[in-house]
Amino acid sequence: MISKKHHLNLKFVKYLFKSFYVLYSDIIIPPFDTLRRHRSMLYRTTINEIKTRYAGSVLGLLWLLIYPLLFLGTYAIVYLYIFKIKFPSLGTNEYVALIFCGLIPFLGFSDGLSYGVPSVVTSSNLIKNTLFPIELVPVKAVFVGQATQVVGMGLLLIALLIIGKLTLFSPLFIFVWLCQILFSIGLVWILSSLNVYIRDIQSIISVVILILMMLSPIAYTEAMVPVEMRPFLAINPLYYIIMSYQSVLMFNQFPPTRIIIPLVSMSLLFFIGGFWFFSRMKKVFSDHV
């Protein structure tokens, strides 16, 4: 009886190990490996896309600088001079920096979503291309959307240096940014593949972005939200992203576990799950575009 039970336990352990190995090699690793193998191509095509996108305009790449500053100016005027928002612990310059901490990642996220959702439909000629796999098209769109955030983050870091807010916690924003990019890529993989079949998604996404802008804590903190309304913040993924940026850049602290754990979890879940979903959906893309 003991040897039989031992044999069953051994079989169960082997089965468990095999299942974890399949999960690791077939589901978890592929999205990371795809980006690693095509990193040079992604870099070149992203840079070319950014240059092409602004090539026809009078101001060109200067729009990457003007765009976030226009948004910041609008937010600052509305919240400082119309709503007259005051923070006991923050001066005017610090409050503007707080807005920037939320506005910049929002712009990067929204641009990636706007470019990424219709990207498969608009690049249908690449569906059967073996040199540039179609799963890289949404990734490139997200990276192009990050151009605004790269410039905006540079401006924000300069501002934080001037007002004396740069600390040892500040470099942690890179980790938060990485989580944001993984989440964005995964979400765009899912939405861009669904958009092949339901074209309404690319029309609805601009409305969704507008709603997210209103519901995200860009110009306010969690403490300003009534207690009974705070659970609604938890269903907004940008809440975890923006709160994490505010923690490390403005409040000089590591994000609370109730913020950072959901952020890391949803980033990995969407990135890995989004790639798995896209890989299965792409098999029938050619029948619908």
TACOR-V637648 format. One record per helix or strand. SS is the DSSP state (A for helix, B for strand). FROM is the first residue (numbers start at 1). TO is the last residue. If there is no record, write none. Layout:
ss->SS from->FROM to->TO
ss->SS from->FROM to->TO
This chain:
ss->A from->2 to->37
ss->A from->39 to->55
ss->A from->60 to->82
ss->B from->87 to->87
ss->B from->90 to->90
ss->A from->92 to->117
ss->A from->119 to->122
ss->A from->124 to->126
ss->A from->135 to->162
ss->A from->170 to->195
ss->A from->200 to->215
ss->A from->222 to->224
ss->A from->227 to->233
ss->A from->237 to->249
ss->A from->257 to->287
